[in-house]
Amino acid sequence: MEVKDYCKAMLAEVSAWKEKLEAMKKVADSYGTEQKEKILPLVGQIEQEVANAQMRVQKLETECPSDWSPLKNELDDLFGTIGSSVDRAWRDLAPGEVGG
């Protein structure tokens, strides 16, 4: 895979995470203060992870190194972490739907 193709795919992924975060915020806004206080720190943490991933993708795209596999591995791990965090946040947002 070309580095530019990878960057394009990863930036699309970043956009998808941002949309999910916005959806989470809307759901959290409908909750009471206590529930909001539990979930908003997790949403904030995910936002930081997404911003970090976006910066790394843009750096990779700008620098376009010949050996970019270390950065790719790092980004793949980061996106895995973000995915787990998003899943966990959704479980926290809708505990009644997951037998909680």
N, C-alpha and C positions, 0 to 999 in steps of 0.2 A: 504494500500500500504506500502510496506517495504521502509525504508529510502534509502537503496541502489538502489532500482528500481527507486525511485523518483529522486535521484541524477543523475542516468544514463540518465533519460529522460530530466532532466534540463540541463545537459551538452550537450546533443544533440541539445537542444533549443539554447543554447549559440552559438554552432557552426553554426546553421542556421542564427542567427542574424549577426554573423561575416561575413558570406557569403553575406548577404544582404548589409551590410555596404561596403564591397569591391565593390559590384556592383554599389552602390551609388557613391562611389569615382570615379569609371571609368566614369560614366555619368557626374559627376561634372567636371572631367578633360576635357571633350569635350566642356565645356562652356567657355564663356569669363570671364575675371577677375572679373567683377562686380557681375555676377551671382554666381561665385565660392565663393566670399567673403560672400555672403548671406547664402549659404548652408553649407559650411565647418564647421562653428561653431556648427551648429545643428548636423552634422555628428560626430564631436568631442565629443559633449555632449552624444550622443547615445553610442559612444565607451566607455565612462567612465561608463555609466549605465551598459553596457554589462560586462565590466571588474569587476565592483562591484558585479554583479549577479554571475559571475564565481567564484569570491573569496568566496562568501557566500555558494555557492553549494559545493565547495571544502572543506570549513570549516565544513559544515554539514556532508559531506562524511567522513572526518577525525575523527571528534568528535563522530559522530553517537549517539546522545543523545537519551535517552529513550522517552522523550517528545519533539518531534521536530515540533509539530504543530505551535508554534509561528514563527519559522524560515520558515516553509512552507508557512504560510500566508504572511509573509514579501516578500518571493521570488515570490509568485503568484502575489502580488501587483506590485512588481518591473517589472516582465515580462509583466504585463498589461500596465505599463507606457512605457516600451520600445516599445511595439507593437504600441501604439498611436504615439510615437515619430517617429517611422519608417514610419508609414502611412503619418504623417504630412510632413516628409522630402521628401517622394516620390511626394506628391502634390506640394511641393516647387520646386522640380527638374523638374517636367513636368507640369507647370501651364497651358500650352495651351491645354493639354489633358483633363483638368478638368474644362473647361469653364472659365479659368482665363485669 
